[in-house]
Amino acid sequence: MRALRAAGIGDERLLDAVRTTPRAGFVPAVEVAAAYRDAPVSIGQGQVTTQPSLSAMMIESLGLAGNEHVLEVGTGLGFQTALLARLAADVVSVEVRPGIARQARANLARHGVRNVELRVGDGSGGVPDLAPYDAVLVSAAFPEVPAPLVAQVREGGRLVQPIGPGGREEVVCFERTASGLEQPRMVTSARFVRLQGRYGFALDDAEFR
C-alpha cells in the first residue's frame, strides 16, 4: 500500500479494493513471491501483469463512483479486472489469448468476483453488443485510440490507454464528448505490451492458443 500512496493514490475505495484483493491469487504459481512486489509479473505467452501502483493510477483516472458499466481491454489473469469489478457496477473484459482467459475466469470465480463478463476475442474492436460504456481501460499500447473504442464510450465517459508503439508510452485519460475523445490528460509514463488485433498491431496467430 505504501507504493500506491507514494504514487499519489488517494481514492480510499480503490485502496481498499487493492488491500482486499490478493494479487498472489492472480499470478502463476511460480510467480507467487513476486506478487507481493510493486512490479510487473510474467504470466506467460510474452505477457505481464501491470504493477499494482500503475493499475491503480489508471483506474483512479476513470473516476469510478460504483454505478458504472466498464469495458476492460486485456484481462490478463484478472487482477485488474477484479479491482474494477469491486469499484463499478459491472465489467466487460476481453482477452485475445484463450489460455490466459481460461486462467483469468478461474481466478475470478475462485475469489468470488461475479459481476464480470469475460469474452475471448479481439479487444481492439471492443465489445460493441454491450456498449456504450461509462469507462474504458485499455491495458496495451497503440499510437492512437482505435476508432471502435472511441465509438463505444458514452458521452461524458472516460477512456484510459497507453499511447505509443509498445515499450515506451504515455498513459492518457480522455473524456468523450459529442465530437469524440477530447481533453486528454497524461496520467504517467510507462512501458506496455502492444495492442494486437484488427484495429491495433498485426496478430501473430501462433501466439494465440
N, C-alpha and C positions, 0 to 999 in steps of 0.2 A: 504493500500500500504506500510505502514511502516513495517509491518510484512514480506512482500516479500523482501523488500530491506534489512531488518535485516537478512533474510535467505540467502542473497548473490545473489539474482536475479538481473542480470544486463541487460538482453535482453529487450530492450525498446519495441519491438513489443509485447512481452509476457506481459510486464507490462501494455501496452495499452489495450491488449485483456482482462486482468483481470479488468482493470478500467472501460471498456465499456460493460462488461457482468454482469448483475445484478444477483448475486448469490441468492438473495431473490426470483427470478423467477424460481429457480430450486430446491426448498425445499418444503415440505408440508406446508400448510397454518399455521398450529400451530407452525411451527419452523421458521417463517419469522424473528423474532427478533434475533434468534441465527445465522442467515445467515450473519450478519454483524460482527461476531467474527471470528478470525482465529482459528477455531476449527471444529472437525467433527460434523456432524448433522445427527440425526437419520432420515431415510427415510422409515422405516417400514420393516417388514419381516427379522428383525435382521441385516439389512444393514445400513451403514452410508456413507455419502459423505466424501471424503477426504478433509482435510482442505486446503484452497487456497495456503498457502505457500508450503505445501508438493506437491500438484499437480503441482505448478509452478516449483519446483525443478526437478520433474520427467520429465516434458515437456521440460524444458530448456536442460536437458541432451540429449534429442533426436537431438538437433541441427537443428531444422526445419528452412528452408530458405523460404518456401512458395510454393514450387512446388511438395511437397511430397504426396504420396499415403500412408495413415496411417491406421493401424489397432489398435483399442482400445478394450481390453477385459475387460468388466464390465462397462456398460453405466451408471448405477445408474440412477439419474434423469436428467442427461445430462449436468451438468455444465462443467465438464472437457471436455466432448465431444465438447461443444460449443467453448471452448478455443482452442482445437486442430483444429477445423474447421476454426477458424479465422487465424490460423498460417500455415495451409497446404492447398494443392490443394483440397483434399477430404479426408473424414474419413469413414471407415467402422467400425461400433461399434456393438458389440454383447453382449446381456444381456440375462441371463438364466431365469430370472423371468418375465413372460409375463405381470403381473400387473405393475411392475416397468417400463418395456419397454414402455407400453402404455402411462404412465405419461411422460416419457422422450420424446417420439415422440411429444406429445402435447406441452411440454415446448420448444423444439427446433423450432417447427413450429411457436409458438407464438412470439418467438424472432427472426424470420426471418433467421434461420440457415438452409440453403437448400443443402449444399454440404456434407450431411451425409447420408449414407445408414445404417439404423438401423436394425439389424437382431435379432430375438429371437432364442436362441439356446445355445449350449454348447461351451462356449468361449475357453475352454481348448484345443479344437481342431482347433481353429482359424476359418478362412473363406477361405478355400483353393481355391474356384472357383474364387475369386477375387485377389489371390496372384499373384506375390510377392509384398511385401510391403517395402517401404523405411524405415519405422519406425513402431515399435510395442510397445504399452504401456499396461502393464498388471496391473490391479488395485486390485489384490487379490494375496494372498501368497501361495507358494508351495515350497518345498525344492529344486526343480530344475526347469529349464525351460522345459515345455512339448515339446517333440520331434516335433509335428506338427507345433508349433510356430517357432521353430528354422528353419524348412524347408521353412517357408513362408516369412522369411526375405531375401530380396535380398542381394547379396554380396556387402559389403560396407555399408549396412544399420545398424541401431541400434535397440536394444530391451532393454526396462527397465522393471524390475519386482522385487517385494519384494520377497526375497529368505528366506524361513523359514517355520515353521509349522503353522503359523497363530497366531498372538498375540504379537510376537516379531521378527522382521525381519530386514534384511539389504536390502535396496533398491539398486539394482545393475544395472548399464548400461553396456551392452555387445555390441561388434561390431561383425558383421557377416563376416567371411572370407570363403575362399573356403573349409576349413575343418570344419566349424561350428562356434559356438559362442566363441570368444576369447577376450582378453584384457579387462577383467572385471574391472570396476571401481565402488567403492562404492559411492553412492550418499548421503545417510543418513541412520540413523536407524529410524524405525517407527513401528507402530502396524497396521496390516491389517486383514480383514476377510480372510477366507480360499478360495482358488480357488477350486471350486467344478466342477466335470464333469468327463468324461471318462479318461482324462489324468491328473486329479487332485484328490482331495479328493472325497470320495463317496457322491453321491447326496442323499438327503432326499426328496423323491418325494412329501411328504406332504407340504414342504415349497414352492413349485413352483406352483403358480396359478395366 
